């Protein structure tokens, strides 16, 4: 189907009228209209009401909800309700519940509680979705199908173990190939038959859920579990398509959530949606990176912000209120990085259960005279005034950062060299280096088209799969700049070491080999000298890991100052064809990375916004003839900026930017500039 395109920005969120008497519905409609809310996500957790027993279905209440929303001309995001199981199903068909990593069989309770390979779950879920799709296809207010909710978790039951054996057989064909891939001669773990394969939980070869005796086995189980849940999604999507050929389908993702390969998932989704829940101390750049990752899942297509809280969360250790204006600037940050919708969890705050203190548009007091409701209303007016100007506009990025779930899993399963090495943290450091100069970034996959970029960054590219090194060589040979780091080029897709010295298949491109990797204890550090790489020749600290590097063709641009490897290279640059390949063999002070990225961007004439006050973000979306610049103040202090765009008008206030502009705390401006 064609790319989904909204005619206006959806503004609304999760609505659970089934939790309330119908007289409350009428008050909700009044308040929604007052707040300029134009959409509602419904039926997310209604399976128990839709199917009160194995034989009975009751859609009367959902019919009434659909009718009431349609009367107000509200757009509907209709969920399939398969994210939480009815109690009768768990009692009568225990195969639907999961077995956890420790081998414990779960009972009815909580949510995300189904086994993805349960025959009973698939039978009942399929029947429910058939009935929903047949009943509501063609509904004039149905805008998006929302399949399940926040897929997550894993299962190690016998059904999953049997399905895993079939998955492994389909991938490797022979048991000999499995033994080779997982290196099962280690510890005498040779497998003689596919029936010898045991799920890698605590009862098998799992040590705990972030360590494994055989990482190749555990990485494959991650792949299998991601595929199993994806098959659940595809099952429901395909049923919907039997009845409804046009309405986009989605499910809400969760940023850098480790458990599922979202690049693989995105290929099966018509539009990406995700839930953004930063804590009180989450760096602004981390939220920006999450948005860019969600946009990158479908090669730059805009996404839905399916959930955010209008004020506070309930499930974090410290659930601070969003200060006045902060919800607004966070909403515009989402739009600036690619969102075409702004939706909340939740529209009305529930009266009981674990989420009763989770923020909502309508608070427990039940009326509009609250700070949060007033802020939601003001934002609703602004989004309404923007109409469709921003819908479908794109981000023009010439820097790509590789994010790869196989690497994520494999790197964090490996035993050594340090438990402090976390994949997302290292990606974030290089994203922050781009963010420091406000350089647009695409988060890309290893099979993205590298020719779209001038600079590609691949921190801790631990797992280099077949064909990737050749693809990177071709990119650099044509003039690209490539940056990678320690713990790169170490293993193949089965977590077996590339022999012949680190960084394996990247050695030719980087012009180095790494002899040893020193792990520094917490609180320990070394010092590096950057040999003029930065604006001034200075010394900087480095931590966590120190590669001991030998150059073959590469130029040394930084070296260690202390320890027995004093004077050895720590940062190198290798000219390769028309381009350059950089290697960073440690975790240096952030200033080193900031300056390196800025210098490379300037060499490629990539424009950013440098030397901005802390907490100020400028990013853009564009179409064929216009660039929309978002200027955002994420701080509680007023800020004054110099003119950066010439004679431009703020879409929100109508004011023109002349010589300077004053930004209030948590303020936002959107400037429309012709190309």
N, C-alpha and C positions, 0 to 999 in steps of 0.2 A: 504494500500500500504506500501511498505518497506520504511525505513527511507531515506529521500533524502540525497544524497551525491554528492557534486560537484567534478568534476575531477580536477578542478583548482579553485583558489580563484577568484571570480568575482570582477572586479575592474571597476567601472563606475559610473552610477547614472542617475538621472532624465534628460531626453532629450526631448525637445519640438520643433522638427523641423517644426511642423505645424504653429509655430509662425514666421517662417522665409521663405524668397524666396529660391528656390531650389539651386541657385548658392551658398548660404551659406552652404547648406548641404555638398557640395563637400569640402569646406574649413574645415568644422567640421571633416570630415573623415580623412583628412590629420593630423589635430591636435590631434585627438583621437589616431591615430597610433603613433604619436610622443610621446605622454604621456603614452603609453603602456596601454591605456584603452581598455578593452576587452568585456565590456557589456554596455547595455543601457536600462533604464527603460522608456518605451514609452506609449503613449495613456492614460495618467493619467486623463487629463481634456479635452478630445476630443469629448465628447458626442454631443456637438453642431455642430461639423463638420461631425460626422458620421451619424447624423440624423437631417438634417436641417429642416424637417417638420414631422408631424405625419405620413405621408404616405411614405416619401422618406428616403432612406439610400444611403450613398455614402462612399465606402471603398477605393476609388481609391488612395487617398493620403496615407492612412495607408498602402495599398499594396506597394506603392512606397517606403515608409520608411522601411518597413520590407525587401524589396528586396535590398535596398541600404545597410542596416546594414549587411544582409547576405553576400553580395558581399565582405565585409570587414571581414567576418567570426567572427562577434561580437555576443556574447550571448545576447539573448533578454529576458527581464522581461516585459511581456505584461500585462498592466492594462486593466480593463474592462470599465473605463471611467464613472462609475456611481457615482462619488463623487461630481459632480456639474451638476445641471439640465439645460437643454436648456430653453431659455426664452419662446419659444412658449408653452412649457409644463406647465409652471407656469401660463401663461395667460389663456390657455384653460382648465386646470385641476387644479384649486386652492387647491384641497385636497393634492397635493404633497408637499406643503410648511408647515412649522411648526407653532405651537402656542407656545409661550415661557412661562416662569414661571409666568410672569405678566399677561398673558392672551391675548397678542397681536398676531394677525395673521400676519405672515411675508409675504413679497412679494418676487419677484424674486431678487436675489442678493447674493453676497458672495459665500460661499461654505459650505459643510456639512449642506445643507439647505433642506434636504428632510425629510418628515415624514416617519418613518419606517413602519407604519401601513396603509399607503395610498394605496388603491387598484390601483390607477392609476400609482403610482410609481412602484409598484411591477409588473404591467402588462408591462410597457414600459421597465423597467430594464431587465426583463426576456427575452423579445423579442430581445433586443440588445445583451445580452450575448449569447443567442442561435445562433445568426448570427456570432458573433465573434468566438465562439468555433467551430462552423461548418466550418468556413472559414480557421482558422489558426491551428486547431489541426493537429499534425503531422509535423508542420513546423520544419525543422532540427535545426534551431537556437533558437527555443523557449525553454527557460530554466525553467522559473517560470511564473505562472499565478498570477498576482497582483490584487486582488479583491478590488475595490473601493479605498479609501485612507484615512488613519487616521480617522477612525470612531469615532465620538464624538457627544456630545450634546444630548438634550432630547426634547420631544414634549408632549404637553398637550392638543391636539386637541380632538374633539369628537370621531374621529376614534380610537385614542389612548386610550381614556377613555373607550370606548366600549370594546376594546381589553383587557384592564386591567381587566375589570370585568370578562371576560372569563378566563383570566390567574388566577385570584383570585379564581374563582369557581373551576378551575381544581386543584388548590393547596389545598384548604380547604374543598371542597365538599359542606358544608352547611354554611348558613349565621350565624348560632350560633357559628360555629368554627371560623369564621372571627371575630365576636364580642369578643370572648375570646382571640384570638391571638393579636388583636390590643387594647384590654382592653377598649372597646368602652362604657362601663358603666361610665367611666370618662367623666365628663361634660355632661352626658346624651346623648352621641353620638350613642346610640344603633341603629344598622342598621336592617331594617325589610325585606329588599329585596336586591339582588345584584344590582338592579338599583339604590339603594340609595348611592352606592359607587361613590365618586367624586375624580377625580385626585387631588393629594395634591400639587397644585400650589398656587399662591398668592390668587386666587379666592376661594380656598377651605381651607384646614387645614395646608397649608404651611405657615410658617412665613417669611422665605426667604430661599434661596437654600441651606443654611447650618443649618437651624433650623426648627423644625416642632412641632406642637401641639401633634401629634401622630406619634412618631418616627417609630413604627412598620409599620404603613401604608406607610410612606415615604421610609423606607428601602425596603419594598416590591416593591414600584414603581421604585426604583433604580434597583432592580433585574429584574423587568419587562422590563424596558427600555434597560438594557444590553442584555436581551434575545431577545428583538424586533430587535435591530440592528444585533445581532448575527444571527437571522433568515434571515435577509437580506443577510448576508455573506453566510450562508448555502444555500440559494436559488440560488445564483450565482454559488457557488462551485458545487452544485448538477447538474446544467445545464452543466457546463464544463465537468463534469464526464460522461455525456451522450455521449460525443464525444471524450474526451481525458482521458484515464484511468490512465496515468502514470505521466504526468508533475505535479510537486508539486504546491500547491496553498498556498498563504499567503495573509496577509494584514498587513500594517505597524502599529505597536503599538507605544505607547508613554510613556514607562517607568512606573512610578507610577501614571499615569493618573487615576483620581478618578472614572470617570463615568462608566467604564466597568470592569467586573470581568474577567481579562485576563486569570486566570487559567481555567475558564470555556471555554473561547474562544480558548485557545491553544489546547484543546482536539479536536477541529474541524479543526485545521490548520495542514497542512503537515509539515510546517517549520515556526518557529517564525521569524518575522522581526520587526525591530523597528528603530525609528528616534531619534538620539542623538544630542541634542542641548544645551550643557551646556553654561551658561553665563560666562562673564569674571571673576566672583568671585565664581562660583560654586565649592565647595570642591571636590578635586580629589576623595575622598572616596564616595561621592554621585554618581558620574558617575560610579564608580566601582560597587556600590550597584545596580544601574539600570541595568548594564550589567548582573550581577549575577541573578537579578530577571528575566530578559528575558531568560537567560539560564535555570533557574529553572522552567519556565512555562511548559516545556515538559520534566521534570525530568532529566535535565542535557544535553539535546541535544544541539548541537551548533546552532547558529542563524545567521540570515542575518542582518548586519548593512545596512539598506535600505537607510538612509539619514544621512548625516552630512554636515556641510558647510566646504569648503576648506579654508575659511578665516573668514568672519564675517556674522552675521545674520542681519536682518532688523527690526525685530518685538519686540526686547527687548528694555528696556529703554535706555541702553547704549551698543551700538553694536561695541565693540572693535575688532580690527584686531587680528587674531591669530599671535603671534610673530613667527619669523622664527623658524621652527622645531616643533612648538606646534601641528600643524595638524598631523605631522608624529607620535609623541608620543601618541596623542589621538587615532589615528588609531590603533597603536599596542596595546594600552590598551584595545580596543574593541576586538582585536584578542586574547589577553591574557586571557580575561574572556569568550571567547566562540564564537566570530564571525568567520564565514567562508567567509564573503564577506566584502568589503569596498566600499561603494557607496556614492555619493555626491548628494545633491541638491544644485546646479544644474550644468549641464555640460556647458551650455551657458547662460549667464546672460540676462534676458529678458529686452526689451527696455522700457516697460511701465508697469503700474499696481503696486500693493502694494509691489511686490517682486523684483522690478527693482534694488534695492540696496542690495539684498541678494547675498552673495558671490557665485562665480561660477568658474569652471575650466577655461573657456574662458571669459575674462572680456569684458567690453564694447569696449575696444580698438581693440579687435578682433584678436590679434595675440599671438604668444607664448612667447614674450619677456617681461614676467611679473614674479615677484617673485613667485606668487602663482602657475602659470603654471609650473615653474621650479621645485617647491617642489612636485607637483603632479607627474611630470615625474620621479623624483628620487624615490619616493615611488613606482610608477608603476614598475620600474626596479627591485626594491627589492622584491616586491611581486611575480613578474614573476620568479625570481631566486629561490624562495622558493618552486615553483611548488606545489605539493599536500602534502608536508610533514606535514603540520599542520591540513589539512582538516579532520574533524571528530574526532580529539583528544579530550580528556575529562579533566575536572577538578576533582581532587580527594579531596573532602571536607568531613570532619567528624563533622563539625558544621553546624547545620541547624537553620535558623531564620524563624519563621512562619510569613508569610505575607498573610493577609486574607481580601478580599474586603468587606465582610459582616461586619467585625469588623471596617474597615475603615469608612464605611457609618454610622454604628450605633454609634460609638464613637463620631463622629463629629456632629451627629444630637442631641445627648443628651443635655438636658438643665441643665448645671452645671456639675461639680463644678467650672470650669474655662473655659473661652473662649480661653485661650492660649494653651490648650491641642490639639495637632495635631498628628494624627496617624503616618504619615511618619517621622516626627521629632523624635519621640520616637524610632521607628525602627532604624533610622539612628544612634542614640546614641550607640546602642548595636552593630550595624555593625561597627561603628568607633572603638569600643573597640576591636573587632577582627582585624580590619585593622591596629591598632596600633602595633600589633605583626605580621602583614602580615600573618594571619591565613586564609586559604581558607574557603569560606562560600558558602553554597547553600541556596538560598531563597526558602522556601518550603511552601506547603499548608497543611491544617489540615488533609487531607486524604493522604498525602505522607506516604511512608514507614519509620516510625521512626527508625526501626532497622538498617537503613543505617548510623546512626549517633551515636556519643558518647555524644554530647552536643546539646540540643535543647533549643533555646531561644525564648520566646513568650512575647515580651513587650506589655503592655496594651491589654491583651487578654480579652477584655471587654465582648464579646459575646462568651459564651461557649455552643456550640450546642451539641445535644444528642450524646453520645458515645465518646466525646473528652476527658473528664476527665478520663474515664476508659483506654483509649488508652495511655494517658500520664502516668497514674499509672503503666501500664504494662511496659512502657519504662524505668521508673526510677527503678522499682522493679528488672529489669534485670541488673542494674548497670549504667544506664544513668544519666547524670547530666542535670537538668532542671532548667531554670531561668525564672521567670515571675515577674511582677511588680504591683504597684498600678493600680487601675481601671481594674483589671482582675477578671474573674469569676462573674461578676455582673449580666448579663442578659442572657436570652435564645435567640433563633433565632428570636423571635418576639419582642425583646427588652423589655420583662417583667422581673422584678427582680427575681433572684433566692432567695426565702425566706429562713430564717434560719441563716442569717448572711453572710457577705462577707468573703472570695471570693467564696461563693456558692459551686458548685460541686468540687472546687479545695481545699476546707478546709482540707479534709482528707490527701491529698497528701502533702500540705504545712505545716500542723500541727499548724495553726494559725486561729484566726478570727479577723476581722477588725471592730472596733466599730464605728469610725467616720473618715471623710476625711476632712482635713483642707486645704482650698485654700489660698495660699499666694499671696498677691497683687504684681503687677510688682515692682521690686526693693527690695522687702522683701525677707528675707531668714531665715533659721534656721541653726543650726550647728549639725553635727553628729560626733560621735566617733565610729571608726570601730573596737575597741576591738582587735587589732592585726591582722585584716584581711589583711592589707597592709604590706609592707616590714617594715615600722616603724609605731608605734601607733601614729596617728595624728588626728587632727580634720579637718573636711571638711564641706564646705557649702552645703546646699541643698535648692532647690527652687520649686516653682509652687504648688506642692501638698505634704501633709504630712499625711500618714495613722497613725491612732492611733491603735496599734496592741496589741492583747493579744496572748501569746503563749500557746499552748496546749501540743504539743509534740516537737515543734521546739526549736532549740538552738538559742540564741540571738547572732548575730555577729556584730551588730551595734545598737546604741541607740541615741536618741536625747539629745542635750546638754542644750537646752533652751525651753522656753515657758511652759505652764501648763502641757505639756506632757513630760517634761524633765525626762530622765531616762527610758522612754518607748522604746520598740523595734522599730527599723526602718528597719533593715536588719536581716533576719533569714535564718537558714539552717535546713532542716528536713531530717534526715536519713530515707529512705523508702526502705525496702528490701536491695538490694545491691547498691542502688544509693542514690542520694541526690537531694532535691528540694529546691531551693533558692527563696526568696521573697525580692524584693527591694521596700520599701514602700514610696519612694520619688524620686525626680530627683537630684541625687548627683553630685558632681563634676565629670567630666569625668575621672579623675585619679582613682577614686574608681572603676568604671566599667572596666577600662583598666586592673587594677591589678587583679580584680576578674576573668575576662575572661582568662587572661594569666595564673593565678594559676590553673584554672580548665583544661586548655589546656595541661599544663605541667603534671598534674596528669593523663591525658589520653594519654600522650606521643604523642601529636599532635604537629608536628614541624611547626614552622613559621620562620620568619626572624625578630628578635628583635633588638631594638636599632639602627635602620637605621636612617640616616639623614632625616630631614623633606623634604617631596616631593619626596622621593625615594620609588618606589614600586617594589616589586618582587612577581610575581605570576607564575603559571605554568599550562601547559596542558600536557597530557601524553597519550601514547598508551600502548600496552602490554609490550613493551621492552624499551621504551625511555621516558624520562621526558624532556620537553622543558621549560626552565626557562626564563622568560621575566624580564629583569632588565631595569627599566624605570626611567629617571630623568625628573620629571614634573616641574622643576624649571629653572630659567634663569641663574643659577650659575653652574659652573663646580663642580663635586663631585668625590672624590676618595673613592673606596670601597675595603675592604679586600676580598681575595678569599673565596668564600663560597661553591664552587662546585668541587674543585680539578682541574684536568687537563681537561678543557672543552673549546670547540671552539665556537666562535660567528658565527652563521649562516649568519649574514649579512655582516660582514667584513672579516671573515676567520681568525681573530686573536684569539690566545689562551689566556685564562685568567691564568696568573701565580700567582704571589703573590698579585697583586692588579690591578685595572683597573681604568682608568680615564674616567668619563662620562662627555661629553660636555653638555652645556645647551640643554634641551629637547632631550637628547640622548636616544637610545634604543639599547640593546644587547639581543640576543636570544641564550642561551646556551643549547646545546644538550648533555644530560647526560644519559648514559646507566643505566638501573636499575640493 
